[in-house]
Amino acid sequence: MALTNTDKKEVERIARKEMKDFITKPQFKNEIEKLIDLQIKNGRKSRSEIVDIVSKVMLELYKTFWFRRSMWQSEIKRVK
């Protein structure tokens, strides 16, 4: 028996809810923080990779803001 679209949507909804509940637990957060701290402390290589990723993200963010400045410029001008 195949799943209907309604069944698929219900499974997706349940999975999203379970994932959200799991991610918001302090245990999950603490475990992720430990892993990140361990990776950063392991050496300059991982630190340089983080710097590289952050710089690329910031560059893309800046480009996106610049290309779509017509969307947010008018909003900023209206604030007084």
N, C-alpha and C positions, 0 to 999 in steps of 0.2 A: 504494500500500500504506500503510495507516494504522499509526501507532505504537500498540503495546499499552501497557497501564499499566506493565508491567515496563520497556519501552523508555523511557517517559517518566521513570520513577524513576531509571533509569541515566543519562539525560541530565542530570537535575537534580543527581544526585550528582557527576557529572564537572564540571558547571558550578560547583557550590559549591566543589569542590576547587581548580579553576583560579583562581577568584576569591580564595580564601583564600591560595593560594600567591602570587598577584600582590600582594595587599594587604600581606603580611608582608615583602616585599622592601624594603630600605632606600631604594632609589631612589624608590619610590612614596611612602613616608613623607616623605622630603625634599622631594619635589615638592609634596605637600599642605601641608607646613609653610611653604614659600615662598609658596604662594598665600594662605594665611591671613595670614601676616605682611604681604604686600603689601596685602591688603584692609584690614587693621587700620590700617596706616600711611596709607592713602589719605584718611582724614578722620574727623571726629567722627561723621558720619552712620553709618558702618558700626559704629563703636564703640558708639553708642547703640542700634543694632539688636541687637548682641551682648548688651548689658546687658538689653535688653527680653526677649530670648529666654531668657537665663539666669534672670531673675526669674520668668518664666512657668513655666519648668521646675521651679524650686525651689518655687513655689506649688503646682503640681500634685503634686509629690512629697510635700510636707507634707500636702496634702489626702488623698492616697492612704494615707499612714501613719496619719493620724487616723482615716479611715473603716475601715481594716483593723487597728486597734490591737489587737483581740482576738487576731489571729494572732501578733503579735510581742511583746505585753506579757507573756504567760505565759512565753515563752522567756527574756526578760530577767530576770524574777523568779526563774527557776530557776538562773541563773548566780550562783555564790557563790565 
